[in-house]
Amino acid sequence: MTGPFPYGVEQLPPHVRLMTIVAAKWMAQPIVVLAELDVAGALADGPLDTGELAARVDADADRLGRVLRAAECLGVVAREPGAGGWRMTEMGAVLRADVAHSLRDFTLFLGDPATMASFAELTGTVRGGAPGFDRAHGRPLFEHLAHAPELARRYQGAWGPLTEELAEEAASDFDFGRFGVLADIGGGRGELLAGLLPTLPHSRGILVDRPDVLESAARRFADGPLAGRVDFAPLGSVPAEADAYLFKNVLHCFPDETCAELLADVAAAMKGRPHTRLVLVEAIVADDDRFDWAKFIDIEVMADNGGRERTEAEWVALLGAAGYDVVSITPTTPPQSIIEAELA
């Protein structure tokens, strides 16, 4: 396996470099197919040849073989020597659903026709129209998820493992131990609290999200060492007893006007309690020409929900307009930073 290019991208002629970018779906979509067929799960017990694997995942052997051949070039699958069959590589193994840092739901969510349609409408969005998802489906993403349970499950599953990984780093990068009660607003199935609370023996959490998401989260916390340490509240409420209000990759989903409304609700709960803090976990966009994943995530949230990633100056301005002073900005798992703010 030589990787997606036979030599460094910078050595390719300019028109070929652009072609490799424009044709990115040629590389991405075979991986989506592997995730949809759960090829990684089928190979969990050992290598299979193309025919055996096709039978296991209910696919056409010839066409599956061609997809595997393409994925092999990318280092996602490999062939055992001789007639040993196909196996997942270390990188490809994260397409399994049952492994740490699984990217199966992430792959399925980004490759889902519903979210791909957002990008088909991106030009209209850039011209000043509604977000691509609204244009494609006639309603906003989060409203749509309430009526599309499988897509909603993929959405939660996409970001959960990434949050688990971030929580491990954030717990050591930032002093959460100052806070007796942490309210995680829009916290999904509770991955952030599940990662933080074991390191905070004197703290408890409140998870705020949609009722259907909280139902899944409640099962997560029902047993085990965190039982009794997490309460639940419906989205739209702001727990008055919290010492820290956490928003992990929530505000980037929305335009400034919506963020201002959310921040105002939290400010009302913090008023008169000077010890309380707003804690955001968000990407901070580099304000120069360096490669930065946040610049591409910015396109995703623009297409999906009219959101935006922000530079440090834009975060400070957004928070300042809502009545907050930024106390600190702490880099954590790239491209994320932890932004701590207090009421001005």
C-alpha positions in Angstrom: 0.0 0.0 0.0 1.5 3.3 -1.0 -1.2 5.6 0.2 -3.6 7.8 -1.8 -0.8 9.4 -3.8 2.3 7.8 -5.2 4.4 10.8 -4.0 3.9 14.0 -2.0 0.9 16.0 -3.0 3.1 19.1 -3.3 5.0 17.3 -6.1 1.8 16.9 -8.3 1.1 19.3 -11.1 -1.3 22.0 -9.9 -4.2 20.7 -12.0 -3.8 17.2 -10.6 -3.7 18.5 -7.1 -7.0 20.2 -7.7 -8.4 17.1 -9.3 -7.6 15.0 -6.2 -9.5 17.5 -4.1 -12.5 17.7 -6.4 -12.6 13.9 -6.7 -12.5 13.3 -2.9 -15.8 11.4 -3.1 -13.9 8.7 -5.0 -12.0 8.0 -1.8 -14.7 8.8 0.8 -17.6 6.9 -0.7 -16.0 3.4 -0.7 -15.4 3.9 3.0 -19.1 4.8 3.5 -20.0 1.6 1.7 -17.8 -0.5 4.0 -19.5 1.2 7.0 -23.0 0.6 5.6 -22.2 -3.1 4.9 -20.5 -3.4 8.3 -17.5 -5.0 6.7 -15.4 -4.3 9.7 -17.8 -6.2 11.9 -17.8 -9.1 9.4 -14.0 -9.3 9.6 -13.9 -9.0 13.4 -13.3 -12.8 13.8 -10.6 -13.0 11.1 -9.9 -12.6 7.4 -12.3 -13.6 4.7 -11.8 -13.9 1.0 -14.0 -11.7 -1.3 -16.6 -14.3 -1.9 -17.0 -15.2 1.8 -17.1 -11.6 2.8 -19.7 -10.8 0.1 -21.9 -13.6 1.3 -21.5 -12.4 4.9 -22.5 -8.8 4.1 -25.1 -9.6 1.4 -23.1 -7.9 -1.5 -22.1 -8.7 -5.0 -18.7 -10.2 -4.9 -17.2 -8.5 -7.9 -18.4 -5.1 -7.0 -17.4 -5.5 -3.3 -14.0 -6.6 -4.5 -13.6 -3.4 -6.4 -14.6 -1.3 -3.4 -12.1 -3.2 -1.3 -9.4 -2.7 -3.8 -9.9 1.1 -3.6 -10.1 1.0 0.2 -6.8 -1.0 0.2 -5.1 1.9 -1.6 -6.1 4.2 1.3 -4.8 1.9 4.0 -8.3 0.9 5.3 -8.2 -2.8 4.4 -5.3 -5.1 3.6 -4.9 -8.6 2.0 -3.3 -11.3 4.0 -0.3 -13.0 2.2 -1.3 -15.8 -0.2 -5.0 -16.6 -0.1 -5.5 -15.4 3.4 -8.3 -13.0 2.5 -9.2 -9.5 3.6 -8.6 -7.9 7.0 -9.1 -4.4 8.5 -6.0 -2.4 9.1 -5.5 -0.6 12.4 -7.0 2.5 10.8 -9.9 0.7 9.2 -10.7 -1.2 12.5 -12.4 2.0 13.9 -15.2 1.3 11.4 -16.4 -1.3 13.9 -19.2 -0.2 16.1 -17.9 -1.9 19.2 -14.4 -0.4 19.6 -13.0 2.7 21.3 -13.1 5.8 19.2 -15.4 4.1 16.7 -16.0 6.2 13.5 -18.7 4.0 12.1 -21.6 6.3 12.9 -19.5 9.3 12.0 -18.9 7.8 8.6 -22.6 6.8 8.2 -23.8 10.3 9.3 -21.5 12.2 6.9 -22.2 9.8 4.1 -26.0 9.6 4.7 -28.0 10.9 1.7 -29.8 13.3 3.9 -26.6 15.1 5.0 -25.0 14.8 1.6 -28.0 16.7 0.2 -26.9 19.7 2.3 -23.8 20.0 0.2 -25.7 19.6 -3.0 -27.4 22.9 -2.0 -24.3 24.7 -0.7 -24.1 27.1 -3.6 -27.6 28.4 -2.9 -26.6 28.8 0.8 -23.5 30.8 -0.1 -25.5 33.0 -2.4 -27.5 34.0 0.7 -30.2 31.4 0.9 -31.2 29.1 3.7 -28.8 26.4 5.1 -28.3 23.5 2.6 -30.2 21.1 4.9 -33.2 23.3 5.0 -33.1 23.8 1.2 -32.9 20.0 0.6 -35.5 18.9 3.2 -37.7 21.8 3.9 -37.0 22.0 7.6 -33.9 22.5 9.8 -31.6 19.7 10.7 -32.5 19.4 14.4 -36.3 19.5 13.6 -35.7 16.8 11.0 -33.8 14.6 13.5 -36.9 14.5 15.7 -38.7 12.8 12.8 -35.8 10.6 11.6 -34.8 8.2 14.4 -32.1 6.4 12.5 -30.4 9.6 11.3 -30.7 11.0 14.9 -29.1 7.8 16.2 -26.2 8.2 13.7 -25.9 11.9 14.6 -25.5 11.1 18.3 -23.2 8.2 17.5 -21.1 10.3 15.2 -19.9 12.7 17.9 -20.1 10.6 21.0 -16.8 8.7 20.6 -15.0 12.0 19.6 -16.4 13.5 22.8 -15.2 10.6 24.9 -11.7 11.0 23.5 -11.8 14.8 24.2 -13.1 14.3 27.7 -9.9 12.3 28.6 -7.8 15.3 27.5 -10.0 18.0 28.8 -10.1 16.6 32.3 -6.3 17.1 32.6 -6.1 20.3 30.6 -8.7 22.3 32.6 -9.7 22.6 36.3 -13.2 21.3 36.3 -12.8 20.3 40.0 -13.8 23.9 41.0 -17.4 23.2 40.1 -19.7 21.2 42.3 -22.4 20.9 39.7 -21.8 20.9 36.0 -24.7 21.3 33.6 -23.9 19.9 30.1 -26.4 21.7 27.8 -27.0 19.9 24.6 -24.7 17.1 25.9 -26.2 14.3 23.9 -25.9 10.9 25.6 -23.6 12.2 28.3 -20.2 11.3 26.9 -18.6 14.5 28.3 -20.0 14.0 31.8 -19.1 10.3 31.7 -15.5 11.2 30.9 -15.2 14.1 33.4 -17.1 12.9 36.5 -14.8 9.9 37.3 -12.0 12.5 37.8 -14.2 14.8 39.9 -15.3 12.7 43.0 -17.0 15.7 44.7 -19.0 16.9 41.6 -22.2 15.9 40.0 -23.7 16.5 36.6 -26.9 17.6 35.0 -27.5 16.6 31.4 -29.7 18.7 29.2 -31.0 17.5 25.9 -34.0 16.3 23.9 -36.2 13.7 25.8 -35.5 10.9 23.4 -31.7 11.5 23.8 -32.0 11.6 27.6 -33.8 8.3 27.6 -30.8 6.7 26.0 -28.4 8.6 28.3 -30.3 7.5 31.4 -29.6 3.9 30.6 -25.9 4.8 30.3 -25.8 6.2 33.9 -28.3 3.8 35.5 -25.6 1.4 36.7 -22.0 1.7 37.4 -19.9 4.2 39.4 -21.8 7.3 38.2 -25.2 6.0 39.2 -27.0 8.8 41.1 -24.5 11.5 40.1 -26.2 12.7 37.0 -29.6 14.3 36.8 -31.5 15.1 33.6 -33.4 18.1 32.3 -35.2 18.7 29.0 -33.7 20.9 26.3 -34.8 24.5 26.8 -34.3 24.5 30.5 -31.3 26.1 32.3 -30.6 24.4 35.7 -30.4 27.1 38.3 -28.2 25.1 40.7 -25.3 24.6 38.3 -21.9 26.1 39.0 -20.6 25.6 35.4 -22.6 25.6 32.2 -20.9 23.5 29.6 -21.6 23.8 25.9 -19.5 21.4 23.9 -19.7 22.0 20.1 -23.2 23.4 20.5 -22.8 27.1 19.7 -20.9 26.3 16.4 -24.2 24.8 15.2 -25.9 28.2 15.2 -25.7 31.7 13.8 -24.8 34.6 16.1 -28.4 35.5 16.7 -29.4 32.1 18.0 -26.2 31.9 20.1 -27.1 35.3 21.7 -30.5 33.8 22.8 -28.9 30.7 24.3 -26.2 32.8 26.1 -28.9 35.2 27.4 -30.7 32.3 29.0 -27.6 31.1 30.7 -26.7 34.6 31.8 -30.0 34.9 33.5 -29.3 31.7 35.5 -25.8 33.0 36.4 -26.9 36.5 37.5 -26.1 37.2 41.2 -23.9 34.1 41.5 -20.3 35.4 40.8 -18.7 32.0 41.2 -20.5 30.5 38.2 -18.9 30.1 34.9 -19.8 29.5 31.2 -17.5 26.9 29.7 -17.4 26.3 26.0 -15.6 23.6 24.2 -15.3 24.8 20.6 -12.8 25.0 17.7 -11.0 28.3 17.3 -10.4 29.0 13.6 -6.8 30.1 12.7 -6.9 33.6 11.3 -4.1 32.9 8.9 -3.6 30.6 5.9 -2.5 27.5 7.7 -4.3 24.2 7.2 -6.9 24.0 9.9 -9.7 21.4 10.2 -11.9 24.1 11.8 -12.1 25.8 8.4 -13.7 22.7 6.9 -15.9 22.0 9.9 -17.2 25.5 9.4 -18.5 24.5 5.9 -20.2 21.5 7.4 -22.1 23.5 10.1 -22.9 26.3 7.6 -24.5 23.7 5.2 -26.2 21.7 7.9 -27.7 24.4 10.2 -26.4 27.9 9.3 -23.8 27.6 12.0 -20.2 28.8 12.0 -16.8 28.2 13.5 -15.2 31.3 14.9 -11.8 32.9 15.4 -10.7 33.9 18.9 -11.7 37.5 18.2 -15.1 36.4 17.0 -15.7 34.3 20.2 -14.6 37.2 22.4 -16.9 39.5 20.5 -19.9 37.1 20.6 -19.5 36.5 24.3 -18.9 40.2 25.0 -22.1 41.2 23.2 -24.0 38.7 25.4 -22.5 40.2 28.6 -19.6 37.9 29.3 -15.9 38.4 29.8 -13.5 35.7 28.6 -11.4 34.5 31.5 -9.2 32.0 29.7 -8.8 30.0 26.5 -7.1 26.6 27.0 -6.2 24.4 24.0 -7.2 20.8 24.3 -7.7 18.0 21.8 -7.2 19.7 18.4 -9.0 21.6 17.0 -10.8 22.2 20.2 -10.2 24.7 23.0 -11.9 25.3 26.3 -13.2 28.9 26.6 -14.1 30.0 30.2 -16.2 33.1 30.6 -17.8 34.9 33.5 -20.6 37.6 33.6 -19.1 41.0 33.0 
